[in-house]
Amino acid sequence: MVGGQEVEVVPFKHYHYALVELGAASEVLFTSGTAIETYEISPLSRNIQSTRDGNSIRFRLDRTGYVMVRINETERIFIFAEQPEAVPVENAVSILSFGVSGDGVANITSQVQGAINQTAANGQTLLFPAGVYKCGQLVLPSDAHIHLSRGAELLADDTSADVYAGSGRLNTRRFIFIPDASNVKITGLGAINGNGANLRAKFGDNARMRIVLAVNCRDLLFHGPMFKDPGSWNTQILKCKNVEIRNVKLLNDIDLGNTDGFDPDATQNMQIIDCFAYCSDDNVAIKSTNYGNFLDDVDGITIKGCVFLTKKSSLKVGTESRAANMKNILFEDNDVLESDRGMALYVSDGAHYDNIRFVNNRFERNHPDAQQKEFQFRVNQRNTNSKLGKMTNILIKDCTYYRAFPRKSEISYKGDGTGIELTIDNLVIEGQKITSAEQAGFVIENATVVFK
């Protein structure tokens, strides 16, 4: 219950979530169906005070944001507290006026695509009321604006994987495709469901599909929706400019491999603000892949105010680094609840990383995967023909690990001379400020590391 009102708790894979519209500070009463032996409320940085009475936990939500209640170490319940939804009325057209229903039975791809094209051409918002809309691949042109109201879900049809195939320069499979477009918006508290687990169970690697793939676009806005159950990377933004992703929730199947969260790729001027992601692979992986020969420098990426969990790396740049320069990247004020590596920088394809800053980020627990390190920064060659890159002006400032990770962090340059320049300013691990590599046992190879 939130504010005395019953709230639906939705099961998804190995965890549960509840979406709450929080107009004012409210009391939360959570009652578990299993005996509670231990529990913890994260992010720890919010310092949420609670009481327990038997199998019930009571606490207060004083603002919007994302909270996890961990019960008996293994059960996770996420509360997504959002501002009350503002459904557009002026210049909005309901999808239902195009002769479709939201019953989730029939495939309505052609009707939805027609509605998207028409409303985009007319400068209108296409409104999806609560319901399930089963579709194949959808293409958003310039000026498209779709608003998914709370309870609305665009569901990928799992009858065939072929309908999600790419073509031309880019054969990447995708559900929502945004090519060569500008001024595109996806808003609302509804969901886009990639149906990835079902598709991959039926069609294997042919169902490794992005939920959202935007390529060669500018002026994109995603605000509010949930992107859930991708067949591969969740959201890839390829060679785009001026992108804002805000209050978006990524819910991946953590048993499916290669399900990244956000992948800014050869992109410039992009913000990921106040978002949530639970992934089996990297939460954020800023990269330059050269997919489809779409190659450009990375410049001006900010990830701020987010809550993340992953089996792999959380705040990451690389490994694909085929651009000449990847620079001006900021990770600030994020809470990483679980990760194998909290921070990761990998140069394998010759790029120059410059002015990458990790500022005031907090890391709670290690997920015991392959590396189990607080951070790993590495420059190497993908193969003998690869150029050897470098890192300059790298900063870790005011970052905190509540618990030490099992293995030692690594800063390594696999070449001659010094190829990494790193400043560590007020890094705290298990309550201890780190003032030297020897104190923390960091592994340093061909790198200059300054402690403050």
PLY file of the C-alpha trace (Angstrom):
ply
format ascii 1.0
element vertex 452
property float x
property float y
property float z
element edge 451
property int vertex1
property int vertex2
end_header
0.00 0.00 0.00
1.14 3.55 -0.75
-0.64 6.43 0.96
-3.32 4.00 2.14
-4.08 2.82 -1.43
-3.51 -0.68 -2.76
-0.78 -0.85 -5.41
-0.32 -3.68 -7.90
2.97 -5.55 -7.54
3.88 -7.06 -10.91
6.04 -10.20 -11.20
8.69 -10.07 -13.91
11.23 -12.88 -14.31
13.06 -13.20 -10.95
11.86 -9.94 -9.44
8.80 -7.76 -8.88
8.00 -4.11 -9.43
5.31 -1.56 -8.63
4.66 1.70 -10.46
3.46 4.51 -8.19
2.32 8.00 -9.14
3.57 10.05 -6.21
1.90 13.42 -5.89
3.11 13.98 -2.33
5.21 12.26 0.32
3.49 8.99 1.26
3.74 6.09 3.69
4.52 2.69 2.19
3.36 -0.55 3.77
4.86 -3.61 2.13
3.77 -7.09 3.22
5.74 -10.11 2.00
4.25 -13.48 1.23
7.36 -15.13 2.70
8.84 -14.89 6.14
11.19 -11.92 6.36
14.45 -12.79 8.06
16.53 -9.89 6.72
15.79 -6.90 4.53
17.49 -3.81 3.15
16.16 -0.72 1.40
18.28 0.78 -1.36
19.66 3.15 -2.51
21.47 3.41 0.79
22.25 7.03 -0.05
18.57 7.92 0.51
18.84 6.77 4.12
15.22 5.58 4.17
14.19 4.76 7.71
11.89 1.77 8.17
10.23 -0.48 10.71
9.26 -4.13 10.47
6.33 -5.91 12.10
6.38 -9.61 11.26
6.31 -9.85 7.47
5.39 -6.19 6.94
7.79 -3.32 6.34
6.79 0.30 6.71
8.69 3.33 5.38
8.11 6.73 3.82
8.69 7.91 0.27
9.41 11.63 0.45
10.16 12.11 -3.26
10.06 10.43 -6.63
12.74 7.97 -7.67
13.54 4.27 -7.61
13.72 2.15 -4.48
14.58 -1.52 -4.05
13.48 -3.63 -1.10
15.77 -6.65 -0.81
14.31 -9.48 1.27
16.32 -12.42 2.59
19.20 -11.45 0.27
17.60 -12.97 -2.84
14.18 -11.38 -3.39
14.04 -7.92 -5.03
11.02 -5.64 -5.22
11.39 -2.34 -7.10
9.18 0.67 -6.46
9.12 3.17 -9.32
7.78 6.40 -7.82
6.90 8.84 -10.62
5.27 12.23 -10.93
1.55 11.90 -11.74
1.19 11.32 -15.46
0.12 14.24 -17.63
-1.73 12.74 -20.59
-1.66 15.08 -23.59
-5.07 16.28 -24.72
-4.40 19.13 -27.10
-3.54 17.97 -30.61
-3.66 14.30 -29.54
-5.32 11.44 -31.40
-6.17 8.08 -29.85
-4.96 4.93 -31.57
-8.45 3.54 -30.97
-9.84 6.00 -33.54
-7.95 4.03 -36.20
-10.20 1.00 -35.73
-7.98 -1.07 -33.44
-8.45 -2.37 -29.92
-5.97 -2.92 -27.15
-6.93 -6.52 -26.50
-3.47 -7.92 -27.41
-4.95 -10.66 -29.58
-4.54 -9.67 -33.22
-1.37 -8.34 -34.82
-2.13 -4.70 -35.67
1.22 -3.61 -37.12
-0.17 -2.08 -40.32
-2.85 -0.07 -38.50
-0.41 1.24 -35.89
2.22 2.09 -38.51
-0.39 3.94 -40.54
-1.47 5.89 -37.48
2.14 6.77 -36.65
2.77 8.03 -40.19
-0.43 10.08 -40.32
-0.08 11.75 -36.92
3.60 12.53 -37.54
2.74 14.19 -40.85
0.01 16.23 -39.12
2.16 17.23 -36.15
-0.08 15.30 -33.72
0.54 13.08 -30.72
-0.57 9.47 -31.10
-2.07 8.44 -27.78
-2.21 4.80 -26.63
-4.74 4.29 -23.82
-4.36 1.38 -21.39
-4.33 -1.92 -23.27
-2.01 -4.31 -25.11
-1.09 -3.57 -28.73
0.58 -6.50 -30.47
2.86 -5.49 -33.32
5.85 -6.38 -35.42
8.58 -3.89 -36.24
7.46 -0.25 -36.11
9.27 2.66 -37.78
9.09 6.16 -36.32
9.58 8.96 -38.89
10.48 12.57 -38.21
8.02 14.44 -35.96
6.50 11.23 -34.59
5.26 11.52 -31.03
3.73 8.48 -29.35
2.41 8.69 -25.81
1.97 5.39 -23.97
-0.46 6.00 -21.14
-0.09 4.10 -17.91
-1.28 0.55 -18.54
-0.57 0.72 -22.28
1.90 -1.78 -23.70
3.34 -2.16 -27.17
4.01 -5.92 -27.32
6.36 -7.53 -29.83
4.57 -10.39 -31.58
6.50 -13.63 -30.99
5.03 -15.46 -34.00
8.11 -14.77 -36.12
11.53 -13.19 -35.68
11.87 -12.34 -39.38
9.65 -9.25 -39.12
12.27 -7.60 -36.90
15.12 -8.06 -39.36
17.14 -5.11 -40.60
18.02 -4.21 -44.15
20.42 -2.09 -46.17
23.44 -0.80 -44.26
22.08 -1.91 -40.90
20.89 -5.49 -40.46
20.50 -5.21 -36.68
17.16 -6.62 -35.54
14.85 -4.16 -33.79
11.30 -3.62 -32.54
11.09 0.19 -32.59
13.25 1.57 -35.40
14.01 5.29 -35.75
16.11 5.89 -38.91
17.31 9.26 -40.27
14.70 11.16 -38.27
14.41 14.29 -36.15
12.05 15.53 -33.45
10.84 12.10 -32.31
9.27 11.59 -28.88
8.19 8.56 -26.86
6.49 9.60 -23.62
4.13 8.33 -20.92
4.14 5.76 -18.14
3.28 2.81 -20.38
5.64 0.12 -21.66
7.33 -1.27 -24.74
7.71 -5.03 -24.31
10.25 -6.73 -26.59
9.04 -10.21 -25.62
12.69 -11.23 -25.87
12.65 -14.35 -23.73
9.81 -15.92 -25.72
11.33 -14.92 -29.06
14.76 -16.27 -28.18
13.27 -19.52 -26.86
11.59 -20.02 -30.24
14.14 -18.60 -32.67
17.48 -18.53 -30.88
20.01 -15.97 -32.06
17.64 -14.79 -34.80
15.68 -13.11 -32.01
18.56 -11.02 -30.65
16.58 -7.83 -31.07
16.88 -4.27 -29.79
13.76 -2.78 -28.24
14.74 0.65 -29.59
17.29 1.31 -32.33
17.78 4.90 -33.45
20.31 5.62 -36.19
21.50 8.87 -37.77
18.90 10.94 -35.90
18.78 14.19 -33.99
16.53 15.73 -31.34
15.12 12.59 -29.71
13.20 12.54 -26.42
12.23 9.43 -24.43
10.50 10.43 -21.20
8.76 8.11 -18.77
8.11 4.71 -20.37
9.35 1.27 -19.45
11.37 -0.74 -21.98
11.22 -4.38 -20.90
12.42 -7.81 -21.99
14.72 -7.16 -24.96
16.18 -10.03 -26.96
19.58 -8.33 -26.88
20.68 -4.77 -26.17
17.77 -2.78 -24.87
18.31 0.69 -26.33
20.97 1.52 -28.94
21.40 5.13 -30.04
23.69 5.01 -33.09
25.29 8.10 -34.63
22.70 10.49 -33.25
22.83 14.04 -31.86
20.84 15.81 -29.16
19.20 12.91 -27.32
17.45 13.07 -23.94
16.39 9.92 -22.09
14.68 10.75 -18.80
12.77 8.68 -16.23
12.98 5.59 -18.44
12.95 2.15 -16.80
14.81 -0.73 -18.43
13.77 -4.18 -17.19
15.79 -6.95 -18.81
15.62 -10.70 -18.36
18.77 -11.28 -16.32
18.96 -14.89 -17.52
19.41 -13.79 -21.16
22.97 -13.03 -22.17
24.01 -9.86 -24.01
21.11 -7.76 -22.71
22.81 -4.39 -22.30
20.86 -1.41 -21.05
21.70 1.92 -22.70
24.21 1.88 -25.59
25.12 5.36 -26.87
27.11 4.51 -29.99
29.06 7.11 -32.02
26.65 9.65 -30.54
27.03 13.27 -29.45
25.22 15.43 -26.90
23.16 12.79 -25.10
21.71 12.76 -21.59
20.48 9.77 -19.60
18.86 11.34 -16.53
16.98 9.81 -13.57
16.65 6.40 -15.20
16.60 2.80 -13.93
18.12 -0.32 -15.45
18.45 -3.94 -14.34
20.53 -5.86 -16.88
22.35 -9.14 -17.35
25.02 -7.17 -19.20
26.30 -3.58 -18.99
23.92 -0.93 -17.66
25.53 1.78 -19.79
28.10 1.00 -22.48
29.20 4.09 -24.37
30.89 2.89 -27.53
31.70 3.33 -31.18
30.99 0.08 -33.02
30.98 1.12 -36.69
27.82 -0.95 -37.25
26.66 -0.37 -40.81
29.65 1.95 -41.28
27.93 4.50 -39.05
31.06 5.87 -37.41
31.68 9.13 -35.57
33.41 10.48 -32.49
31.65 10.27 -29.14
31.31 13.66 -27.46
29.19 15.05 -24.65
27.45 12.12 -22.88
25.99 12.56 -19.37
24.57 9.79 -17.15
23.15 11.33 -13.99
20.83 10.49 -11.11
20.22 6.87 -12.17
19.73 3.62 -10.24
21.38 0.56 -11.76
21.86 -3.18 -11.20
23.84 -5.54 -13.44
25.71 -8.81 -13.53
28.50 -7.09 -15.48
29.84 -3.51 -15.72
27.61 -0.65 -14.69
29.19 2.67 -15.70
31.20 1.78 -18.78
32.90 3.16 -21.87
33.98 0.57 -24.47
35.00 -2.01 -25.38
34.17 -1.13 -28.99
36.20 2.03 -29.49
36.63 2.47 -33.23
36.23 6.25 -33.28
39.25 8.52 -33.18
38.04 10.31 -30.04
35.61 9.54 -27.21
35.49 12.51 -24.90
33.58 14.72 -22.46
31.71 11.91 -20.72
30.24 12.39 -17.23
28.85 9.77 -14.83
27.46 11.71 -11.87
25.28 11.04 -8.82
24.32 7.47 -9.74
23.53 4.62 -7.34
24.77 1.22 -8.48
23.11 -1.39 -6.28
24.84 -4.43 -7.79
27.65 -4.83 -10.33
30.64 -6.97 -11.18
32.62 -3.80 -12.03
31.25 -0.48 -10.84
33.29 1.59 -13.31
34.91 0.34 -16.51
36.92 1.94 -19.30
38.11 -0.30 -22.12
40.01 0.85 -25.21
40.55 -2.06 -27.60
40.29 -0.37 -31.00
42.62 2.62 -30.81
40.42 5.49 -29.61
41.64 8.39 -27.47
39.52 8.67 -24.31
39.67 12.20 -22.89
37.89 14.04 -20.07
35.90 11.14 -18.67
34.64 11.86 -15.15
33.10 9.66 -12.48
31.74 12.07 -9.86
29.77 11.30 -6.68
28.68 7.80 -7.65
27.85 5.17 -5.04
28.31 1.40 -5.28
26.62 -1.00 -2.89
27.33 -4.64 -3.71
29.44 -6.81 -5.94
27.71 -9.28 -8.20
30.28 -12.10 -8.34
30.97 -12.49 -12.04
34.27 -12.70 -13.93
36.17 -9.66 -12.61
34.75 -8.67 -9.19
36.62 -5.34 -9.14
35.57 -1.90 -8.02
36.85 -0.60 -11.34
38.89 -1.71 -14.32
40.52 0.70 -16.80
42.43 -1.02 -19.59
44.02 -0.10 -22.92
44.93 -3.02 -25.17
44.73 -4.18 -28.78
41.76 -6.22 -29.94
44.11 -7.94 -32.37
47.63 -7.47 -33.70
46.41 -5.07 -36.40
44.54 -2.81 -33.96
45.87 0.61 -33.09
46.79 1.12 -29.43
44.70 3.90 -27.90
45.15 5.96 -24.74
43.30 7.66 -21.86
43.90 11.22 -20.66
42.18 13.44 -18.08
40.34 10.58 -16.39
38.84 11.49 -12.99
37.30 9.55 -10.10
35.99 12.08 -7.57
33.86 11.70 -4.42
32.89 8.10 -5.21
31.96 5.58 -2.50
31.95 1.79 -2.29
29.98 0.68 0.75
31.68 -2.73 0.54
35.04 -3.67 -0.94
34.88 -5.93 -3.99
36.78 -9.24 -3.76
39.52 -8.50 -6.30
41.85 -5.58 -6.81
41.03 -2.77 -9.19
43.16 -2.46 -12.30
44.60 0.43 -14.32
46.66 -1.05 -17.14
48.12 0.09 -20.46
49.32 -2.80 -22.62
52.01 -0.85 -24.45
55.26 0.99 -23.97
55.41 4.20 -21.96
52.50 5.74 -20.07
49.11 5.42 -21.73
46.67 6.27 -18.91
46.44 9.47 -16.87
44.08 9.12 -13.89
43.30 11.32 -10.89
41.58 9.78 -7.86
40.11 12.42 -5.54
38.31 11.27 -2.40
37.58 7.65 -3.25
36.14 5.85 -0.21
36.00 2.06 0.10
34.37 0.52 3.20
34.70 3.80 5.06
38.39 4.31 4.23
39.59 7.13 2.01
42.07 5.73 -0.50
45.25 7.79 -0.58
47.60 5.44 -2.40
47.64 2.45 -4.70
49.50 0.46 -2.06
46.76 1.06 0.51
44.06 -0.40 -1.74
46.29 -2.87 -3.55
45.40 -1.48 -6.98
47.17 -3.11 -9.93
48.82 -0.34 -11.99
50.69 -0.90 -15.24
52.15 1.88 -17.42
49.79 4.47 -15.94
50.12 7.72 -14.03
47.77 7.80 -11.06
47.50 10.86 -8.79
45.69 10.60 -5.44
44.08 13.56 -3.68
0 1
1 2
2 3
3 4
4 5
5 6
6 7
7 8
8 9
9 10
10 11
11 12
12 13
13 14
14 15
15 16
16 17
17 18
18 19
19 20
20 21
21 22
22 23
23 24
24 25
25 26
26 27
27 28
28 29
29 30
30 31
31 32
32 33
33 34
34 35
35 36
36 37
37 38
38 39
39 40
40 41
41 42
42 43
43 44
44 45
45 46
46 47
47 48
48 49
49 50
50 51
51 52
52 53
53 54
54 55
55 56
56 57
57 58
58 59
59 60
60 61
61 62
62 63
63 64
64 65
65 66
66 67
67 68
68 69
69 70
70 71
71 72
72 73
73 74
74 75
75 76
76 77
77 78
78 79
79 80
80 81
81 82
82 83
83 84
84 85
85 86
86 87
87 88
88 89
89 90
90 91
91 92
92 93
93 94
94 95
95 96
96 97
97 98
98 99
99 100
100 101
101 102
102 103
103 104
104 105
105 106
106 107
107 108
108 109
109 110
110 111
111 112
112 113
113 114
114 115
115 116
116 117
117 118
118 119
119 120
120 121
121 122
122 123
123 124
124 125
125 126
126 127
127 128
128 129
129 130
130 131
131 132
132 133
133 134
134 135
135 136
136 137
137 138
138 139
139 140
140 141
141 142
142 143
143 144
144 145
145 146
146 147
147 148
148 149
149 150
150 151
151 152
152 153
153 154
154 155
155 156
156 157
157 158
158 159
159 160
160 161
161 162
162 163
163 164
164 165
165 166
166 167
167 168
168 169
169 170
170 171
171 172
172 173
173 174
174 175
175 176
176 177
177 178
178 179
179 180
180 181
181 182
182 183
183 184
184 185
185 186
186 187
187 188
188 189
189 190
190 191
191 192
192 193
193 194
194 195
195 196
196 197
197 198
198 199
199 200
200 201
201 202
202 203
203 204
204 205
205 206
206 207
207 208
208 209
209 210
210 211
211 212
212 213
213 214
214 215
215 216
216 217
217 218
218 219
219 220
220 221
221 222
222 223
223 224
224 225
225 226
226 227
227 228
228 229
229 230
230 231
231 232
232 233
233 234
234 235
235 236
236 237
237 238
238 239
239 240
240 241
241 242
242 243
243 244
244 245
245 246
246 247
247 248
248 249
249 250
250 251
251 252
252 253
253 254
254 255
255 256
256 257
257 258
258 259
259 260
260 261
261 262
262 263
263 264
264 265
265 266
266 267
267 268
268 269
269 270
270 271
271 272
272 273
273 274
274 275
275 276
276 277
277 278
278 279
279 280
280 281
281 282
282 283
283 284
284 285
285 286
286 287
287 288
288 289
289 290
290 291
291 292
292 293
293 294
294 295
295 296
296 297
297 298
298 299
299 300
300 301
301 302
302 303
303 304
304 305
305 306
306 307
307 308
308 309
309 310
310 311
311 312
312 313
313 314
314 315
315 316
316 317
317 318
318 319
319 320
320 321
321 322
322 323
323 324
324 325
325 326
326 327
327 328
328 329
329 330
330 331
331 332
332 333
333 334
334 335
335 336
336 337
337 338
338 339
339 340
340 341
341 342
342 343
343 344
344 345
345 346
346 347
347 348
348 349
349 350
350 351
351 352
352 353
353 354
354 355
355 356
356 357
357 358
358 359
359 360
360 361
361 362
362 363
363 364
364 365
365 366
366 367
367 368
368 369
369 370
370 371
371 372
372 373
373 374
374 375
375 376
376 377
377 378
378 379
379 380
380 381
381 382
382 383
383 384
384 385
385 386
386 387
387 388
388 389
389 390
390 391
391 392
392 393
393 394
394 395
395 396
396 397
397 398
398 399
399 400
400 401
401 402
402 403
403 404
404 405
405 406
406 407
407 408
408 409
409 410
410 411
411 412
412 413
413 414
414 415
415 416
416 417
417 418
418 419
419 420
420 421
421 422
422 423
423 424
424 425
425 426
426 427
427 428
428 429
429 430
430 431
431 432
432 433
433 434
434 435
435 436
436 437
437 438
438 439
439 440
440 441
441 442
442 443
443 444
444 445
445 446
446 447
447 448
448 449
449 450
450 451
